[in-house]
Amino acid sequence: MDSMNLLVTDTSPESAERINSLLRNSGIPVHVIRASKALDVKRALEQDAPLLVIYPNPDSHSGDIEELSRLASEYAVPFALYSDFENPAELIKAMKSTACIVINSGNESQLPDLVRQHAARHELIRNQQHQRTQLEELNHRYELLLDSSRDATAYIHEGLHVFANRAYLEALRVTDFSDIAGLSLLELMQAEGMDLKKIFQGLSRGECPNDALEVSVTRPDGTSFEARLSFSPARFNGETCTQMLVHERDVVSGLATELERMRVTDPLTQLRNKRSFVELMEAELAKPRTLDSVSAILYVEPDGLSDLKMDLDVEGMDAVVADLALVLKSCLGPREEAARISDHGIAVLTKQSSMEKVEQLSARILNTYSEHLVEIGERSLSLSCSIGIATLGRLAGNWSDVVAGARKAQAEAAETGNGVVVYRPQLTAVSSFNDDRQWIDRIKLALRNQDFFTVQHSIINLEGEGEYLMENLIYLHDDSGDVAEQEFMAIADRNNLGGAIDRLVIPGLLKSFVETADKQIISISNNSILDYGYPAWLSEQMSAYCVEGKNVIIQIDAAAVQSNLKPVQRLMQELGPLGCHLSISGFDAERRTRQLLEHVGASYVKIHPSLTRNLVGNSASHEVIRNIVDAAESHGVAVIADEVGDTSSLAILWQCGVKLIAGAFLKEKSQVVG
């Protein structure tokens, strides 16, 4: 126990010293204080109340016992007479005039036992006081939290209010709790299709509804509002009751609308924020591509950003971006959504009927912004902007690649300023409108005139056994010469025409498969990979031409698989049960390429053509091919070497473990399918 005080009242210090020695020897850490006069006793009681006030030897002098006893009583401290019983008459006289405890000084155990009892009692009282203080503090904090909460909360007992916080009173438009203290819930609330009286009676038995109640609340002033009530068991002021939360439905709807607006809005420009724009792009990318529309991203930044940053402070740059947003809003229609996706850049998602419409929108933005004055405080600036465009139908079909392409194109346009550039991912980094325009027109004409055809060539097995494979390559017939798919398919994909080519060519291919038992490799466009309806369409075509799935091998370029891993997985999950296999072309020894074998169930990989050229004496290529073969064989995947130009390369490929070969060395006559 902690050290406590014991007050001994005696003119002589001898009694106090003897009592102190006795308690110390008994192992009681008590601090003995001596007071010789009533005034000293009062001061000691005021400073720190002792466990006991001890009056020694009352049977020899009893002058001020009554006064000391009265002082001890005023401070609720026990008063004890410490006597050796040598003068019983004086002791009895002192006992008659005071309320006291008598301790036999001749018995050395009585005083220590009594002190221990009072020390334990004192400790218990002190703990109880501490707990009461904590409880009062908790109650105070709880009531403060309840009263400051924005949730309208009331405590109900026997259908009546026993407490209501400020938000609840505000909802009922009353200023004081006494205005509703006598009102029952049935007087305030009505509901259609439910017995509120029965429900409120159940609350008294602790039966709270699991679901919120939809009710109409009538205020004391006669007005009403629609609310949702939630109930839970509670205690208030030590009594069992029910807590009721009241949510105004109009308020909840308004708050939800405002929170959603804040979630998707950039605070500076009041356009969409990047996160919301990404969700919009992902939804657009998931839609199937058609010939009737073009979806594209326009990335817009003011020209001369470096000079602007040197000339303006952060607040000034924010004003420039906010002003650009206002100009864009004036140029956009219902087909466009704009968002701030970088510090100074704004992206626009547009859906138009053609690329000409996208070009017209870009030109309108350029002209409007260049004719506009940017007001920054007392300054007026005349600025221009540059725009980069990337379509959503290109080979790299995820949102980050689309935006990155648009930003690269914008950077190219910003070199001269006040211009527009379209991103082209494969031939060059960027191109103008006219570069793609001729190809787009030619592809659309070829689709109308059915100028596409396929060429079949064999893939042989150097071991002379196993199944026969045929690969089908798409060409575009042109008066100046037939064009291989490597030259136009990327542009077709980028402008949402690749899927249309597949759907034009594949039915004729399937029809030709009926006459042979060879396994057929069909390369498909990136548009078809992203087309959710493509697997069902292909299944219908195979069924219509009686082609077994085990004879069809879907071939996809490795770069396309990397960019669209989940769509490729989804595609094969739907075509796999039909028996279709997967081949990955353009396969190299890069780590990302080899990891594809762990994520997609490929049956074949076709080595990138650059690795099979000039094999003689090229030990580096030999090692790369061996690594590819090792990686493929560990997953049970066959390796195909394509575009092998001479027989001298066959022995090298055989030594590297490649068994399936195709190329000019076969000197076969290709089969053409119209």
C-alpha positions as CSV (number, residue, x, y, z in Angstrom):
1,M,0.0,0.0,0.0
2,D,1.1,3.6,-0.5
3,S,2.5,5.6,2.4
4,M,-0.3,7.2,4.5
5,N,-0.5,9.6,7.4
6,L,-1.4,8.9,11.1
7,L,-2.0,11.9,13.3
8,V,-1.0,11.7,17.0
9,T,-2.1,14.5,19.3
10,D,0.2,14.8,22.2
11,T,2.3,17.5,23.8
12,S,5.1,15.1,24.2
13,P,6.8,13.4,21.2
14,E,7.3,10.1,23.1
15,S,3.9,8.6,22.2
16,A,4.3,9.5,18.5
17,E,7.8,8.0,18.4
18,R,6.6,4.8,20.1
19,I,3.6,4.4,17.7
20,N,5.8,5.1,14.7
21,S,8.3,2.5,15.8
22,L,5.6,-0.1,16.4
23,L,4.0,0.4,13.0
24,R,7.4,0.4,11.2
25,N,8.3,-2.9,12.9
26,S,5.0,-4.3,11.8
27,G,5.9,-3.5,8.2
28,I,3.3,-0.7,7.8
29,P,4.7,2.2,5.8
30,V,2.7,4.9,7.6
31,H,3.9,8.5,8.2
32,V,3.3,9.5,11.8
33,I,2.6,13.2,12.4
34,R,2.5,14.8,15.8
35,A,0.3,17.8,16.7
36,S,0.4,19.3,20.1
37,K,-2.5,21.7,19.9
38,A,-6.0,21.7,18.5
39,L,-5.0,24.4,16.0
40,D,-2.2,22.1,14.7
41,V,-4.6,19.3,14.4
42,K,-7.0,21.4,12.3
43,R,-4.2,22.4,9.9
44,A,-3.1,18.8,9.5
45,L,-6.7,17.7,8.8
46,E,-7.0,20.5,6.2
47,Q,-3.8,19.6,4.3
48,D,-4.1,15.8,4.0
49,A,-6.7,13.8,5.9
50,P,-4.9,11.0,7.9
51,L,-6.1,7.5,8.4
52,L,-6.6,8.0,12.1
53,V,-6.4,10.7,14.8
54,I,-4.9,9.0,17.8
55,Y,-5.2,10.5,21.3
56,P,-2.7,8.8,23.6
57,N,-3.1,8.3,27.4
58,P,-6.7,9.7,27.7
59,D,-6.9,8.2,31.2
60,S,-4.2,10.6,32.5
61,H,-5.5,13.9,31.0
62,S,-8.7,14.6,29.1
63,G,-8.6,18.3,28.7
64,D,-9.3,18.9,25.0
65,I,-10.6,15.4,23.9
66,E,-14.0,16.7,23.0
67,E,-12.7,19.5,20.7
68,L,-10.3,17.1,19.0
69,S,-13.0,14.5,18.5
70,R,-15.3,17.2,17.0
71,L,-12.5,18.3,14.5
72,A,-11.9,14.6,13.5
73,S,-15.7,14.2,12.9
74,E,-15.9,17.3,10.8
75,Y,-13.3,15.9,8.4
76,A,-14.7,12.3,8.6
77,V,-11.5,10.9,10.1
78,P,-11.8,8.1,12.8
79,F,-10.8,9.3,16.3
80,A,-9.0,6.7,18.5
81,L,-8.0,6.7,22.2
82,Y,-4.7,4.9,22.8
83,S,-4.7,3.8,26.5
84,D,-2.9,1.4,28.9
85,F,-6.1,1.1,31.0
86,E,-4.3,2.1,34.2
87,N,-7.0,4.7,35.1
88,P,-10.3,3.2,33.9
89,A,-12.4,5.9,35.4
90,E,-10.8,8.7,33.3
91,L,-11.0,6.4,30.2
92,I,-14.7,5.8,30.7
93,K,-15.3,9.5,31.2
94,A,-13.5,10.2,27.9
95,M,-15.5,7.5,26.1
96,K,-18.8,9.0,27.3
97,S,-18.0,12.4,25.9
98,T,-16.7,11.3,22.4
99,A,-17.4,8.9,19.5
100,C,-14.2,7.0,19.5
101,I,-12.2,3.8,19.0
102,V,-10.3,2.5,22.0
103,I,-6.9,0.8,21.4
104,N,-5.1,-1.1,24.1
105,S,-1.5,0.2,24.1
106,G,-0.4,-2.8,26.0
107,N,-1.4,-5.1,23.1
108,E,1.2,-4.6,20.3
109,S,-1.0,-6.2,17.6
110,Q,-4.2,-4.1,18.1
111,L,-2.9,-0.8,16.7
112,P,-1.2,-2.4,13.6
113,D,-4.3,-4.5,12.9
114,L,-6.5,-1.4,13.1
115,V,-4.2,0.7,10.9
116,R,-4.2,-2.1,8.3
117,Q,-8.0,-2.2,8.3
118,H,-8.3,1.5,7.8
119,A,-5.5,1.6,5.2
120,A,-7.4,-1.0,3.2
121,R,-10.6,0.9,3.6
122,H,-8.9,4.1,2.6
123,E,-7.4,2.5,-0.5
124,L,-10.8,1.1,-1.5
125,I,-12.5,4.5,-1.0
126,R,-9.8,6.2,-3.1
127,N,-10.2,3.6,-5.9
128,Q,-13.9,4.0,-5.9
129,Q,-13.5,7.8,-6.1
130,H,-11.1,7.4,-9.0
131,Q,-13.5,5.1,-10.8
132,R,-16.4,7.5,-10.2
133,T,-14.3,10.4,-11.5
134,Q,-13.5,8.3,-14.6
135,L,-17.1,7.3,-15.1
136,E,-18.3,10.9,-14.8
137,E,-15.6,12.0,-17.3
138,L,-16.7,9.2,-19.7
139,N,-20.3,10.1,-19.3
140,H,-19.5,13.8,-20.0
141,R,-17.4,12.9,-23.1
142,Y,-20.1,10.6,-24.3
143,E,-22.8,13.2,-23.9
144,L,-20.6,15.7,-25.6
145,L,-20.0,13.4,-28.5
146,L,-23.7,12.6,-28.8
147,D,-24.7,16.3,-28.7
148,S,-22.1,17.3,-31.2
149,S,-22.8,14.4,-33.6
150,R,-24.4,15.2,-37.0
151,D,-26.4,12.0,-36.7
152,A,-29.8,12.7,-35.2
153,T,-29.8,10.4,-32.2
154,A,-32.4,9.8,-29.5
155,Y,-32.7,7.4,-26.6
156,I,-36.1,5.8,-26.1
157,H,-37.7,4.1,-23.1
158,E,-41.2,2.8,-23.0
159,G,-41.9,4.7,-26.3
160,L,-40.9,8.0,-24.8
161,H,-37.8,10.2,-25.3
162,V,-35.3,10.2,-22.4
163,F,-32.5,11.9,-24.4
164,A,-32.1,13.7,-27.7
165,N,-29.0,15.3,-29.2
166,R,-28.8,18.6,-30.9
167,A,-29.1,17.2,-34.4
168,Y,-32.3,15.3,-33.4
169,L,-33.8,18.5,-32.0
170,E,-32.8,20.4,-35.2
171,A,-34.4,17.7,-37.3
172,L,-37.7,18.2,-35.4
173,R,-37.2,22.0,-35.4
174,V,-37.4,22.4,-31.6
175,T,-35.0,24.2,-29.4
176,D,-35.3,22.4,-26.1
177,F,-35.6,18.8,-25.1
178,S,-38.6,19.6,-22.9
179,D,-40.6,20.3,-26.0
180,I,-40.6,16.6,-26.9
181,A,-40.0,14.9,-23.5
182,G,-43.7,14.1,-23.2
183,L,-44.2,13.0,-26.8
184,S,-44.3,9.3,-27.7
185,L,-42.9,8.0,-31.0
186,L,-46.4,7.1,-32.1
187,E,-47.4,10.8,-32.0
188,L,-44.5,11.7,-34.3
189,M,-44.2,8.9,-36.8
190,Q,-46.4,7.1,-39.3
191,A,-45.5,4.3,-41.7
192,E,-47.5,2.5,-44.4
193,G,-47.7,-1.3,-44.3
194,M,-46.3,-1.8,-40.8
195,D,-47.6,-1.8,-37.3
196,L,-45.4,0.8,-35.5
197,K,-47.2,0.3,-32.2
198,K,-46.2,-3.4,-32.2
199,I,-42.6,-2.5,-33.2
200,F,-42.2,0.1,-30.5
201,Q,-43.6,-2.3,-27.9
202,G,-41.0,-4.8,-28.9
203,L,-38.3,-2.2,-28.3
204,S,-39.2,-2.2,-24.6
205,R,-38.5,-5.9,-24.6
206,G,-35.1,-5.4,-26.3
207,E,-36.4,-6.6,-29.7
208,C,-34.8,-4.2,-32.2
209,P,-35.7,-4.5,-36.0
210,N,-32.9,-5.9,-38.1
211,D,-33.6,-3.6,-41.0
212,A,-34.1,0.2,-41.0
213,L,-37.7,1.5,-40.9
214,E,-38.9,3.8,-43.6
215,V,-41.3,6.3,-41.8
216,S,-42.8,9.7,-42.2
217,V,-41.9,12.0,-39.2
218,T,-44.4,14.8,-38.3
219,R,-42.7,17.7,-36.5
220,P,-44.4,19.5,-33.6
221,D,-44.9,22.5,-35.9
222,G,-46.9,20.3,-38.3
223,T,-44.3,19.9,-41.1
224,S,-43.0,16.5,-41.9
225,F,-40.1,14.7,-43.6
226,E,-39.2,11.2,-44.8
227,A,-36.7,9.3,-42.6
228,R,-35.0,6.0,-42.1
229,L,-34.8,4.8,-38.5
230,S,-32.2,2.4,-37.1
231,F,-32.4,0.9,-33.6
232,S,-29.9,-0.7,-31.2
233,P,-29.9,-1.6,-27.5
234,A,-28.3,0.9,-25.2
235,R,-28.1,2.2,-21.6
236,F,-28.6,5.8,-20.5
237,N,-28.1,7.0,-16.9
238,G,-27.9,3.4,-15.8
239,E,-31.2,2.4,-17.3
240,T,-31.8,0.0,-20.2
241,C,-33.2,1.8,-23.3
242,T,-33.0,1.9,-27.1
243,Q,-30.9,4.1,-29.2
244,M,-32.6,5.5,-32.3
245,L,-30.7,7.0,-35.3
246,V,-32.8,9.1,-37.7
247,H,-31.5,9.6,-41.2
248,E,-33.4,12.1,-43.3
249,R,-33.7,10.5,-46.8
250,D,-33.4,13.8,-48.7
251,V,-30.3,14.8,-46.7
252,V,-28.7,11.3,-47.2
253,S,-29.4,11.5,-50.9
254,G,-27.9,15.0,-51.1
255,L,-24.8,14.1,-49.1
256,A,-24.3,10.9,-51.2
257,T,-24.6,13.0,-54.4
258,E,-22.1,15.6,-53.1
259,L,-19.6,12.9,-52.0
260,E,-19.8,11.2,-55.3
261,R,-19.2,14.6,-57.1
262,M,-16.2,15.2,-54.9
263,R,-14.9,11.7,-55.6
264,V,-14.8,12.2,-59.3
265,T,-14.0,15.9,-59.6
266,D,-10.7,17.8,-59.8
267,P,-11.0,20.7,-57.3
268,L,-9.0,23.2,-59.5
269,T,-10.7,22.7,-62.8
270,Q,-14.0,21.2,-61.8
271,L,-13.4,18.6,-64.5
272,R,-13.2,14.9,-63.8
273,N,-10.1,13.8,-61.9
274,K,-7.6,11.2,-63.1
275,R,-9.1,8.3,-61.2
276,S,-12.5,8.9,-62.6
277,F,-11.2,9.4,-66.1
278,V,-9.3,6.0,-65.9
279,E,-12.5,4.3,-64.9
280,L,-14.3,5.9,-67.9
281,M,-11.5,4.8,-70.3
282,E,-11.5,1.3,-69.0
283,A,-15.2,1.1,-69.6
284,E,-14.8,2.4,-73.1
285,L,-11.9,0.0,-73.9
286,A,-14.1,-2.9,-72.8
287,K,-16.7,-2.1,-75.4
288,P,-16.5,-3.8,-78.8
289,R,-15.2,-1.7,-81.7
290,T,-17.3,-1.0,-84.8
291,L,-16.8,0.7,-88.1
292,D,-19.4,3.3,-87.3
293,S,-17.5,5.2,-84.6
294,V,-14.1,6.3,-83.5
295,S,-13.1,6.7,-79.8
296,A,-10.0,8.8,-79.1
297,I,-8.1,10.6,-76.4
298,L,-7.0,14.2,-76.9
299,Y,-4.2,15.3,-74.6
300,V,-4.0,19.1,-74.3
301,E,-1.3,21.3,-72.7
302,P,-0.5,25.1,-73.1
303,D,2.5,25.8,-75.3
304,G,5.7,27.2,-73.8
305,L,5.3,25.6,-70.4
306,S,8.9,26.0,-69.4
307,D,8.8,29.8,-70.0
308,L,5.4,30.0,-68.2
309,K,6.8,28.3,-65.1
310,M,9.7,30.7,-65.0
311,D,7.4,33.7,-65.4
312,L,4.5,32.7,-63.1
313,D,4.3,31.4,-59.6
314,V,2.3,28.3,-58.5
315,E,-0.9,30.3,-58.2
316,G,-0.4,31.8,-61.6
317,M,0.1,28.4,-63.2
318,D,-3.0,27.1,-61.5
319,A,-4.9,30.0,-63.1
320,V,-3.6,29.0,-66.5
321,V,-4.8,25.4,-66.1
322,A,-8.2,26.5,-64.7
323,D,-8.6,28.9,-67.7
324,L,-7.7,26.1,-70.2
325,A,-10.4,24.0,-68.6
326,L,-13.0,26.7,-69.1
327,V,-12.0,27.1,-72.8
328,L,-12.3,23.3,-73.3
329,K,-15.7,23.2,-71.7
330,S,-16.9,25.7,-74.2
331,C,-15.7,23.5,-77.1
332,L,-17.0,20.2,-75.9
333,G,-20.4,18.6,-76.5
334,P,-22.3,15.6,-75.2
335,R,-19.9,13.2,-76.9
336,E,-16.9,14.4,-74.9
337,E,-15.6,14.0,-71.3
338,A,-12.7,16.0,-70.1
339,A,-10.4,15.4,-67.1
340,R,-7.3,16.9,-65.5
341,I,-4.7,14.0,-65.6
342,S,-1.5,15.9,-64.9
343,D,-0.3,19.1,-63.3
344,H,-0.8,21.1,-66.5
345,G,-2.5,18.7,-68.9
346,I,-6.1,17.9,-69.7
347,A,-7.4,14.8,-71.5
348,V,-10.6,14.6,-73.5
349,L,-12.3,11.3,-74.3
350,T,-14.3,11.8,-77.5
351,K,-16.6,9.4,-79.5
352,Q,-17.1,10.5,-83.1
353,S,-18.4,8.9,-86.3
354,S,-15.0,9.4,-88.0
355,M,-11.5,10.7,-87.5
356,E,-12.5,13.7,-89.5
357,K,-14.8,14.7,-86.7
358,V,-12.0,14.2,-84.2
359,E,-9.8,16.5,-86.3
360,Q,-12.5,19.1,-86.4
361,L,-12.9,19.1,-82.6
362,S,-9.1,19.5,-82.2
363,A,-9.0,22.4,-84.7
364,R,-11.9,24.1,-82.8
365,I,-10.0,23.8,-79.5
366,L,-6.8,25.2,-81.1
367,N,-8.6,28.2,-82.6
368,T,-10.7,29.0,-79.6
369,Y,-7.7,28.9,-77.2
370,S,-5.4,31.0,-79.5
371,E,-8.1,33.7,-79.8
372,H,-8.6,33.8,-76.0
373,L,-6.9,36.0,-73.5
374,V,-5.9,34.4,-70.2
375,E,-6.5,36.8,-67.3
376,I,-4.1,36.4,-64.3
377,G,-4.6,39.1,-61.8
378,E,-4.0,42.4,-63.7
379,R,-2.1,40.6,-66.5
380,S,-3.5,39.3,-69.8
381,L,-1.7,36.6,-71.7
382,S,-2.3,35.3,-75.2
383,L,-1.4,31.6,-75.3
384,S,-1.7,28.7,-77.7
385,C,-1.9,25.0,-77.0
386,S,-0.9,21.7,-78.7
387,I,-2.9,18.5,-78.9
388,G,-1.8,14.8,-79.1
389,I,-4.3,12.2,-80.2
390,A,-4.4,8.4,-79.6
391,T,-7.3,6.2,-80.6
392,L,-8.6,3.5,-78.3
393,G,-8.5,0.8,-80.9
394,R,-4.8,0.5,-81.3
395,L,-2.6,-2.5,-80.5
396,A,-1.7,-1.6,-76.9
397,G,-5.3,-1.6,-75.6
398,N,-4.9,-0.6,-71.9
399,W,-5.6,3.0,-70.7
400,S,-2.0,3.8,-69.7
401,D,-0.6,3.0,-73.1
402,V,-3.3,5.2,-74.8
403,V,-2.6,8.2,-72.5
404,A,1.1,7.7,-72.9
405,G,0.7,7.7,-76.7
406,A,-1.4,10.9,-76.6
407,R,1.2,12.6,-74.4
408,K,4.1,11.6,-76.8
409,A,2.1,13.0,-79.7
410,Q,1.4,16.2,-77.8
411,A,5.1,16.6,-77.0
412,E,5.8,16.3,-80.8
413,A,3.2,18.9,-81.6
414,A,4.5,21.3,-78.9
415,E,7.9,21.5,-80.6
416,T,6.3,23.8,-83.2
417,G,3.2,24.8,-81.2
418,N,-0.5,25.3,-81.9
419,G,-0.7,22.0,-83.7
420,V,-2.2,18.5,-83.6
421,V,-0.3,15.1,-83.9
422,V,-1.7,11.6,-83.9
423,Y,0.2,8.9,-82.1
424,R,1.4,5.8,-84.2
425,P,2.9,3.2,-82.0
426,Q,4.8,1.0,-84.5
427,L,6.0,2.8,-87.6
428,T,7.1,6.1,-86.1
429,A,6.3,7.6,-82.7
430,V,3.8,10.0,-84.2
431,S,2.1,11.0,-87.5
432,S,-0.1,13.6,-88.8
433,F,-3.8,13.1,-89.7
434,N,-3.0,12.6,-93.4
435,D,-0.5,9.8,-92.8
436,D,-3.1,7.4,-91.4
437,R,-5.9,8.8,-93.5
438,Q,-4.9,7.2,-96.7
439,W,-4.5,3.8,-95.1
440,I,-7.9,4.1,-93.4
441,D,-9.6,5.0,-96.6
442,R,-7.9,2.1,-98.4
443,I,-8.8,-0.4,-95.7
444,K,-12.4,0.7,-95.7
445,L,-12.5,0.4,-99.5
446,A,-11.0,-3.0,-99.3
447,L,-13.6,-4.1,-96.8
448,R,-16.4,-2.9,-99.1
449,N,-14.8,-4.5,-102.2
450,Q,-13.6,-7.7,-100.4
451,D,-10.0,-7.0,-101.4
452,F,-8.6,-9.1,-98.6
453,F,-7.4,-12.7,-99.2
454,T,-5.3,-15.3,-97.3
455,V,-2.3,-17.3,-98.3
456,Q,-1.6,-20.7,-96.7
457,H,1.9,-22.1,-96.2
458,S,3.0,-25.3,-94.5
459,I,4.9,-25.8,-91.3
460,I,6.9,-29.0,-91.5
461,N,8.3,-31.2,-88.7
462,L,12.0,-32.0,-89.2
463,E,11.4,-35.4,-87.5
464,G,9.0,-36.2,-90.3
465,E,6.2,-37.2,-87.9
466,G,3.3,-35.7,-86.0
467,E,0.4,-33.5,-87.2
468,Y,0.5,-31.2,-90.3
469,L,0.3,-27.5,-89.6
470,M,-0.8,-24.8,-92.0
471,E,-0.4,-21.0,-91.3
472,N,-2.9,-18.6,-92.9
473,L,-1.6,-15.1,-93.7
474,I,-3.8,-12.1,-94.6
475,Y,-3.0,-9.9,-97.6
476,L,-4.6,-6.8,-99.2
477,H,-4.9,-6.9,-103.0
478,D,-3.8,-3.7,-104.5
479,D,-3.1,-2.7,-108.1
480,S,0.5,-1.7,-107.2
481,G,1.1,-5.0,-105.5
482,D,-0.3,-7.2,-102.8
483,V,0.3,-5.9,-99.2
484,A,1.2,-8.2,-96.3
485,E,-0.7,-7.7,-93.0
486,Q,2.4,-6.5,-91.2
487,E,2.0,-3.2,-93.2
488,F,-1.7,-2.4,-92.5
489,M,-3.0,-4.5,-89.6
490,A,-1.5,-2.2,-86.9
491,I,-3.1,0.8,-88.5
492,A,-6.4,-1.1,-88.9
493,D,-6.3,-2.0,-85.2
494,R,-5.5,1.5,-84.2
495,N,-8.5,2.8,-86.0
496,N,-10.9,0.0,-85.0
497,L,-10.9,-1.8,-88.3
498,G,-8.9,-4.9,-87.4
499,G,-11.9,-6.8,-86.0
500,A,-13.9,-6.1,-89.3
501,I,-11.0,-7.6,-91.3
502,D,-11.1,-10.7,-89.1
503,R,-14.8,-11.1,-89.5
504,L,-14.6,-10.7,-93.3
505,V,-11.7,-13.2,-93.8
506,I,-12.3,-15.9,-91.2
507,P,-15.6,-17.4,-92.6
508,G,-13.9,-18.1,-96.0
509,L,-10.9,-19.7,-94.2
510,L,-13.1,-21.9,-92.1
511,K,-14.9,-23.1,-95.2
512,S,-11.6,-24.2,-96.7
513,F,-10.7,-26.1,-93.5
514,V,-13.5,-28.6,-94.1
515,E,-11.6,-30.3,-96.9
516,T,-8.5,-31.0,-94.8
517,A,-7.5,-32.5,-91.5
518,D,-4.5,-30.2,-91.0
519,K,-4.3,-28.0,-88.0
520,Q,-4.8,-24.4,-89.1
521,I,-3.1,-21.3,-87.5
522,I,-5.2,-18.1,-87.7
523,S,-3.8,-14.8,-86.6
524,I,-6.3,-12.5,-85.1
525,S,-6.3,-8.7,-84.6
526,N,-6.0,-6.8,-81.3
527,N,-9.5,-5.5,-81.9
528,S,-10.8,-9.1,-81.8
529,I,-8.9,-9.8,-78.6
530,L,-10.7,-6.9,-76.9
531,D,-14.1,-7.8,-78.5
532,Y,-16.3,-9.6,-75.9
533,G,-18.5,-10.9,-78.7
534,Y,-15.7,-12.4,-80.7
535,P,-15.5,-15.9,-79.1
536,A,-19.3,-16.5,-79.5
537,W,-19.1,-15.3,-83.1
538,L,-16.1,-17.6,-83.9
539,S,-17.9,-20.5,-82.2
540,E,-21.0,-19.9,-84.4
541,Q,-18.9,-19.8,-87.5
542,M,-17.0,-23.0,-86.7
543,S,-20.3,-24.7,-86.1
544,A,-21.8,-23.4,-89.3
545,Y,-18.9,-24.7,-91.4
546,C,-18.5,-28.0,-89.3
547,V,-15.0,-27.2,-88.3
548,E,-13.7,-29.0,-85.2
549,G,-12.0,-26.7,-82.5
550,K,-9.1,-29.1,-82.2
551,N,-8.0,-28.1,-85.8
552,V,-8.0,-24.3,-85.0
553,I,-5.0,-22.6,-83.5
554,I,-5.5,-18.9,-82.6
555,Q,-2.3,-17.0,-83.0
556,I,-1.6,-13.7,-81.1
557,D,1.6,-11.6,-81.1
558,A,3.6,-11.7,-77.9
559,A,3.5,-7.9,-77.5
560,A,-0.3,-8.0,-77.8
561,V,-0.5,-10.7,-75.2
562,Q,1.6,-8.6,-72.8
563,S,-0.5,-5.6,-73.3
564,N,-3.8,-7.5,-73.0
565,L,-3.1,-10.4,-70.7
566,K,-6.5,-10.6,-69.1
567,P,-8.5,-10.2,-72.4
568,V,-6.4,-13.0,-73.9
569,Q,-7.0,-15.2,-70.8
570,R,-10.7,-14.5,-71.2
571,L,-10.6,-15.3,-74.9
572,M,-9.0,-18.7,-74.4
573,Q,-11.2,-19.5,-71.5
574,E,-14.2,-19.3,-73.9
575,L,-12.5,-21.0,-76.9
576,G,-10.5,-23.6,-75.0
577,P,-13.5,-25.8,-74.2
578,L,-14.2,-26.0,-78.0
579,G,-10.7,-27.6,-78.4
580,C,-9.0,-24.5,-79.8
581,H,-5.3,-24.0,-79.1
582,L,-3.1,-20.8,-78.7
583,S,0.1,-19.9,-80.5
584,I,2.2,-16.9,-79.5
585,S,4.1,-15.3,-82.4
586,G,7.1,-12.9,-82.2
587,F,8.5,-14.9,-79.2
588,D,11.9,-13.8,-78.0
589,A,14.1,-14.6,-74.9
590,E,13.0,-11.5,-72.9
591,R,12.0,-12.2,-69.4
592,R,8.5,-10.6,-69.9
593,T,7.9,-12.8,-73.0
594,R,9.0,-16.0,-71.3
595,Q,6.7,-15.2,-68.3
596,L,3.7,-15.3,-70.7
597,L,3.9,-19.1,-70.6
598,E,3.1,-19.1,-66.9
599,H,-0.1,-17.0,-67.5
600,V,-1.6,-18.3,-70.7
601,G,-2.0,-21.9,-71.8
602,A,-0.1,-21.7,-75.1
603,S,0.4,-24.9,-77.3
604,Y,2.9,-23.2,-79.7
605,V,5.4,-20.3,-79.8
606,K,6.8,-18.9,-83.0
607,I,10.3,-17.5,-82.7
608,H,10.7,-13.8,-83.7
609,P,11.8,-13.6,-87.3
610,S,14.9,-11.5,-86.4
611,L,16.3,-14.5,-84.6
612,T,16.2,-16.9,-87.5
613,R,18.0,-14.6,-90.0
614,N,21.8,-15.0,-90.6
615,L,22.0,-18.0,-88.2
616,V,25.3,-19.3,-89.7
617,G,28.1,-18.1,-87.4
618,N,25.8,-16.1,-85.2
619,S,26.4,-17.8,-81.8
620,A,24.4,-15.2,-79.9
621,S,21.2,-16.0,-81.8
622,H,21.9,-19.8,-81.2
623,E,22.0,-19.2,-77.5
624,V,18.8,-17.1,-77.5
625,I,17.0,-19.8,-79.5
626,R,18.2,-22.5,-77.0
627,N,16.8,-20.5,-74.1
628,I,13.5,-20.1,-75.9
629,V,13.3,-23.9,-76.5
630,D,14.2,-24.7,-72.9
631,A,11.5,-22.3,-71.6
632,A,8.9,-23.7,-73.9
633,E,9.7,-27.4,-73.3
634,S,9.4,-26.8,-69.5
635,H,5.8,-25.9,-70.2
636,G,5.1,-28.5,-72.8
637,V,5.0,-26.0,-75.6
638,A,6.2,-26.6,-79.2
639,V,8.5,-24.1,-80.9
640,I,8.1,-22.9,-84.5
641,A,10.8,-21.2,-86.6
642,D,9.4,-19.1,-89.3
643,E,10.8,-17.3,-92.3
644,V,13.8,-19.7,-92.6
645,G,15.4,-18.7,-95.9
646,D,18.0,-21.4,-96.6
647,T,18.7,-25.1,-95.8
648,S,22.0,-24.2,-94.0
649,S,20.0,-22.9,-91.1
650,L,18.1,-26.1,-90.6
651,A,20.9,-28.0,-89.0
652,I,21.5,-25.1,-86.6
653,L,17.8,-25.0,-85.6
654,W,17.8,-28.8,-85.2
655,Q,20.8,-28.6,-82.9
656,C,19.0,-25.8,-80.9
657,G,16.0,-28.1,-80.4
658,V,13.6,-26.5,-83.0
659,K,11.5,-29.2,-84.8
660,L,8.8,-27.2,-86.6
661,I,10.0,-25.1,-89.5
662,A,8.5,-22.8,-92.2
663,G,10.0,-20.5,-94.8
664,A,11.2,-20.0,-98.4
665,F,13.5,-23.0,-98.3
666,L,10.5,-25.3,-98.8
667,K,10.0,-23.8,-102.2
668,E,6.3,-24.8,-102.1
669,K,3.5,-23.2,-104.0
670,S,1.3,-21.3,-101.6
671,Q,-2.4,-22.0,-101.5
672,V,-4.5,-18.9,-101.9
673,V,-8.0,-18.6,-100.3
674,G,-10.2,-15.9,-101.8
